[in-house]
Amino acid sequence: MTITTTTGMTTMTTTPAMSQELETAIDRENKRESRLKKRDLALAVATPLALLAAWELAAATGVLDARLFSPPSAIAVRGAEMVLNGELWGHIYATMVRLMFGLVIGAVAGIGAGLLMGVWRPFRAALEPMFAALYALPKIAILPLLLLIFGLTETPKVLAVVISVFFVVQINTLAGIMQIDGRITEAARAYRATGWKLFRYVLLPAATPSIMTGLRVSAGTAIIVITAVEFVASNDGLGYLIWNSWQLFQPATMFVGLITVSIIGALITGLIVLLERALLPWQHSDNTKKKAK
């Protein structure tokens, strides 16, 4: 049986043999993709394990000074002790509270400012030069001013995170609005999509990928800032733990703090990626549809 399909000026004839070959090719490609995913997962797990094993061996053989670079086994023992006695949980809680408040407030403010600057030209003209100048200012350099205003309270620590998150998210949100093709908005207006409808169904969905990129970048920046702030202006938190253990020459404890910070960063980034998948399902369904075809 021969199937003939006509599209415009092109006529395509599909035979059963061709259909079978196509199905075979698709099946082969799916199997190849499955093998690649398994390989990638194996590499993702094996690489850090191999590095830890090399670190352990180097410390045991004296290639690395175990007094400075505590072997992973010693770090694991120290970490377990800190978990069991509750010391590590207290520092994690202090850092997470500051980080979450700063991330949420900074992200909401940054998204709001970026959207307003994108849709309202006078607002953009008034604030864009000032924001560009403030963005270049090292965020940790603002901490002394915040401490001078608010004292040694939680407010300057949270505000340092808010400021660092705000500018990254605002810039990415504005970029997401500005890069929308003018023909798309013209077509939307032709179908009477104006005001809130234009914003809700055209501008916001188109800018959301850039917003999510800004959130991922700002999450890493926020962790760096809160850790640095806790170095000098806190008596608790993971930053304080790292700095204090360095001063007391406790490298195992310092490495516990560093590893915990990296784990928190990975978890927060993972949560943002899951949020992106929930908000932008069409982006992640495209690949599935292509494979199905």
C-alpha positions in Angstrom: 0.0 0.0 0.0 1.3 3.4 -1.0 0.3 6.6 0.9 0.6 9.9 -1.0 0.7 13.2 0.9 0.5 16.5 -0.9 1.7 19.7 0.9 1.6 22.9 -1.1 3.6 22.1 -4.3 5.4 19.1 -2.8 4.1 15.5 -3.1 5.5 12.9 -0.8 4.9 9.1 -1.3 5.3 6.9 1.7 5.6 3.1 1.3 5.3 0.4 4.0 9.0 -0.2 3.7 9.8 3.5 4.3 7.5 3.6 7.3 9.2 0.5 8.7 12.6 2.1 8.2 11.4 5.3 9.8 10.2 3.4 12.9 13.4 1.5 13.1 15.4 4.8 12.9 13.3 6.4 15.6 13.7 3.3 17.9 17.4 3.3 17.3 17.7 7.0 18.2 15.6 6.5 21.3 17.9 3.6 22.5 20.9 5.7 21.7 19.5 8.6 23.8 18.7 6.2 26.6 22.3 4.9 26.6 23.7 8.5 26.6 21.5 9.4 29.6 22.8 6.4 31.6 26.3 7.2 30.7 25.9 10.8 31.7 24.4 9.7 35.1 27.3 7.3 35.6 29.8 10.1 34.9 28.0 12.5 37.2 28.2 10.0 40.1 31.6 8.5 39.3 33.6 11.8 38.8 33.1 13.2 42.4 33.6 9.8 43.9 36.9 9.4 42.0 38.0 12.8 43.1 37.2 12.0 46.8 39.1 8.7 46.5 42.1 10.5 45.0 41.9 13.1 47.8 41.7 10.4 50.5 44.7 8.6 48.9 46.8 11.7 48.6 46.2 12.6 52.2 47.0 9.1 53.4 50.2 8.9 51.4 51.4 12.4 52.4 51.0 14.0 48.9 48.6 16.4 50.6 49.2 17.7 54.1 46.3 16.1 56.1 46.7 18.9 58.7 45.6 21.5 56.0 43.5 19.3 53.7 41.6 17.0 56.0 40.8 13.7 54.2 37.2 13.0 53.2 36.9 10.4 55.9 37.8 12.9 58.6 35.5 15.4 57.2 32.6 12.9 57.2 33.3 12.0 60.8 33.4 15.6 61.8 30.2 16.3 59.9 28.4 13.4 61.5 29.4 14.7 65.0 28.1 18.2 64.2 24.8 16.8 62.9 24.3 14.6 65.9 25.1 17.3 68.5 22.9 19.8 66.6 25.7 22.4 65.9 25.5 22.1 62.1 21.7 22.4 62.1 21.8 25.7 64.0 24.1 27.2 61.5 22.1 25.9 58.5 18.9 27.3 60.0 20.4 30.8 60.5 21.8 30.9 56.9 18.7 29.5 55.3 16.3 32.0 57.0 18.4 35.0 55.8 18.8 33.4 52.4 15.2 32.6 51.8 13.9 36.0 53.0 16.5 37.8 50.8 15.8 35.6 47.8 12.0 36.0 47.9 12.0 39.7 48.6 14.8 40.5 46.0 13.2 38.2 43.4 9.7 39.7 43.7 11.0 43.3 43.7 13.4 42.5 40.8 10.6 40.9 38.7 8.2 43.8 39.4 10.8 46.5 38.5 11.9 44.6 35.4 8.3 44.2 34.1 7.4 47.8 34.8 10.5 49.1 33.1 9.8 46.8 30.1 6.2 47.9 29.6 6.4 51.5 30.7 9.1 53.5 28.8 9.2 56.6 31.1 9.9 54.3 34.1 12.7 52.6 32.2 14.2 56.0 31.1 14.2 57.2 34.7 15.7 54.2 36.4 17.8 52.3 33.9 20.9 54.5 34.1 20.8 54.5 37.9 20.3 50.8 38.1 23.2 50.2 35.7 25.5 52.2 38.0 24.3 50.5 41.2 24.7 47.1 39.6 28.4 47.6 39.1 28.9 48.4 42.8 30.1 45.3 44.7 27.2 44.3 46.9 29.3 43.3 49.8 30.7 46.9 49.8 27.2 48.1 50.8 27.3 46.1 54.0 29.2 48.7 56.1 26.5 51.3 55.2 23.7 48.9 56.1 25.4 48.1 59.4 25.8 51.8 60.1 22.0 52.3 59.4 20.5 49.2 61.0 23.2 48.1 63.4 24.2 44.5 64.1 20.8 43.1 63.5 19.4 40.6 61.0 18.2 43.4 58.7 21.5 44.3 57.0 22.3 40.7 56.4 18.9 40.1 54.7 19.1 43.4 52.8 22.6 42.5 51.4 21.0 39.4 49.8 17.9 41.4 48.6 20.1 43.9 46.9 22.3 41.3 45.2 19.3 39.3 44.0 17.3 42.4 42.9 19.6 43.7 40.2 20.3 40.3 38.6 16.6 39.4 38.4 15.6 42.9 37.3 18.2 42.9 34.4 17.1 39.5 33.2 13.4 40.4 33.4 13.9 43.6 31.5 15.9 41.8 28.9 13.2 39.2 28.5 10.6 41.9 27.8 12.8 43.9 25.4 13.8 40.9 23.3 10.2 40.0 22.4 9.7 40.3 18.6 7.6 43.4 17.8 5.6 41.4 15.3 4.3 39.2 18.0 2.9 42.2 20.0 1.5 43.7 16.8 -0.3 40.4 16.0 -1.6 40.2 19.6 -3.0 43.7 19.3 -4.6 42.9 16.0 -6.5 40.2 17.9 -7.5 42.9 20.4 -5.1 41.7 23.1 -4.3 44.9 25.0 -3.6 45.9 28.5 -3.8 43.1 31.0 -4.5 40.5 28.4 -1.5 41.5 26.4 0.7 41.4 29.5 -0.8 38.1 30.8 -0.9 36.1 27.6 2.0 37.5 25.6 4.6 39.6 27.5 4.8 37.6 30.7 5.1 34.1 29.1 7.7 35.4 26.6 9.8 36.9 29.4 9.5 34.0 31.8 12.5 32.0 30.5 14.7 35.1 31.1 13.2 35.5 34.5 14.0 31.9 35.4 17.6 32.4 34.2 17.9 35.4 36.4 16.6 33.4 39.4 19.2 30.7 38.8 22.0 33.2 38.6 20.8 35.2 41.5 20.5 32.1 43.7 24.3 31.5 43.3 25.0 35.2 43.9 22.8 35.2 47.0 24.7 32.3 48.6 28.0 34.0 47.9 26.8 37.2 49.5 25.2 35.7 52.6 28.3 33.6 53.2 30.6 36.7 52.9 28.3 38.7 55.2 28.3 36.0 57.8 32.1 36.1 57.7 32.2 39.5 59.3 28.8 40.4 60.7 27.4 37.4 62.4 27.8 35.0 65.3 26.0 32.1 63.6 25.4 30.8 60.1 27.6 28.7 57.7 29.7 31.7 56.8 30.5 32.3 60.5 31.2 28.6 60.8 33.7 28.6 58.0 35.5 31.8 59.1 35.6 30.8 62.8 37.0 27.3 62.1 39.7 28.9 59.9 40.7 31.3 62.7 40.8 28.3 65.2 42.6 26.2 62.6 40.0 23.5 62.4 40.2 22.5 58.7 37.8 19.5 59.0 35.1 21.8 60.4 35.8 24.4 57.7 35.4 21.8 55.0 32.1 20.7 56.5 30.8 24.3 56.2 32.1 24.6 52.7 30.5 21.3 51.6 27.2 22.3 53.3 27.1 25.6 51.5 27.7 23.9 48.1 24.9 21.3 48.8 22.5 24.1 49.7 23.4 25.9 46.5 22.7 22.8 44.5 19.4 22.2 46.2 18.2 25.7 45.6 19.2 25.6 42.0 17.4 22.3 41.6 14.2 23.7 43.1 14.4 26.7 40.7 14.8 24.2 37.7 11.8 22.3 38.9 9.8 25.5 39.1 10.9 26.4 35.6 9.7 23.0 34.4 6.3 23.6 36.0 6.0 27.2 34.6 7.3 26.4 31.1 6.1 22.8 30.3 6.1 23.5 26.6 9.8 24.0 26.5 10.5 20.6 28.0 7.8 18.9 26.0 9.3 19.9 22.7 12.1 17.4 22.9 9.7 14.6 23.8 7.5 15.4 20.8 10.5 15.5 18.5 11.6 12.1 19.7 8.1 10.7 19.3 8.0 11.8 15.7 
